[in-house]
């Protein structure tokens, strides 16, 4: 999933339990892994290098590709922030919960960078779980992948409005 999908989904989930911000944060954080278990499309990072001994030895290389990857990630997050603001104004989801849940929903992917650069606990365990739960099936079509992610977010909006 893209970071924007994780952020928006986490924001919606946290909004449902807006009176319990810690619960909202935890549920949004966990939603990241649930979404990653679904076969999906996401963009590749050119600065990510496959490790020789399996996915736990992958790394992010700070080279010329890293800057373009950082811009790609920033744009993805900006789309998520824009969607969160739109959801707030369209459906009156609490903005604080949307933002808190958005951060929590995107956090596991951001923690991967910390793992790549430190390789210490608790990041090792989080990375192992992230790799384990992540769908091994990949949707190759960006258009289909984006449509599926939009459908997931739409379904979450509908459920949140009912609750």
N, C-alpha and C positions, 0 to 999 in steps of 0.2 A: 504494500500500500504506500501511497505517497504520504509525506509528512502532513500535507494539508488535510487529507482524509483522516489521518490519525488525530490531528488536532481538533478538527470539527467534530468528529465522533466523540472524542473525549469530552469536549465542551458540552455537547448535548447530554451525554450521560451524567456529567457532574451537575448539570442544570436540573435534572430530575430530582436530585437529592440536595438541592441548593441550601437547605437548612442544616445540612451535615457536611461542611466543606472537606473535612478529612476523609470521610467516606467517599465523597465525590472524587477527590483526588486519587484515592486508591483504586476505585472502580475505573476511572478514566485511564490510569496507568495500566491496569490489567486488560482493559479493552484493546490496547495496542497488540498484545499477544494473541488475543482472540481473533482480531482482524487479520493478523499475519498468518494465522492458521488456515485462512481461506485462500484458495488459489487466486492469484492476482497479478496485475501488471505493475511494475514500477520502473523508473528510469535507472540506468546504470551510472555509477560514478567512475570516471576515468582514472582517478587517483587511487582507487581501491585495487590492491594487488592480491591475487590469490596466493595463499601460503602453500608451501610444498608439502606440509604434513596435515592438511585438512583445514577446515574453516576457522578453527581456533588460532591458526597461524596467519590468517589474512591480516592485511595492514592497510592503512591510509598513508600514502607517500606524499610528503609536502613538496610537491614539484609544480611545474607550470599548469598541470591539469587540476591541481588542488584549487587554484583560484577560480577556474571556470566551474568546478564542482560546487564551490562555496556560493557562487552566484546562482547556480541552479537551485541549491538548497534554500537560499534566501528568498528566491522568487516563489518557491513552493510554500514556504512559511508565510510569505506575504499574501498568497492566495488564501491560505487557511485563516489568517487574521481578517482579511476582507470578508470571507464567508461567515466568520463568527460575528462580525459587526452587523452584517446583513441579517443573520438569524436573530440577533438581538432586536433590531428594529422591526423586522417582519412579524416575529412571533413572541416578542417580549420575554425571551429567555433571559434570565438574570446575567448581566454582562460579566460580573465578577466570577460567577460559576463557569461561564463559557471560557473565560480567559484561564482560570485555574485548571479546568479540565483540559483545555487546549494544550497547556504546558505539559500536564501529566500524560496526555495521550501521545505527544511527540517525544517525550523524554527517553523512552527506551532506545530509539534510534540515535538520539544525541549521545546517550551513554556509551554507544558502541565506539565512538571516537575516543572517549576516555579510556575504554578498554584497550583499544589499539595502541594507545600511547603509554599506558601504565601497566597493564596485565597484572593487576592486583585484585584482591577481593574487596568489595562484593561484586566488582565488575566482571570477574571471571565467571562467577555463577550465573549472573544475569545474562552474559553472552552465551553460555552453554544452553541455558533455557531458551533464549531467543532463537538460537540455531535449531534446537530440537523441535520447537513448536512451529517454526516457520514452514509454510507449505513448500513442498518440494516441486509441486506443479506450478508452472509459470504461464500466465496468459501472455501470449506474444504480441497481440494487437493492442497498440496504445489506445485506439478508439474504443474497442470493446472493454479494455481494462478501465478506462476512465468512466465509461457508462456504468459498469458494475459498481465502481466506487461511488458514483453519484446515486445509484439506486440504494446502496447501503445507507448513505447519509440521509436520503429521503425517507427510507423506512424508519430510521432512528428519529427523525423529526416527527413523523406520524405517531410513533409510539410515545414519544415525549409529550406530544400535545394531548394524547389520550390520558396519560397519567397525570 
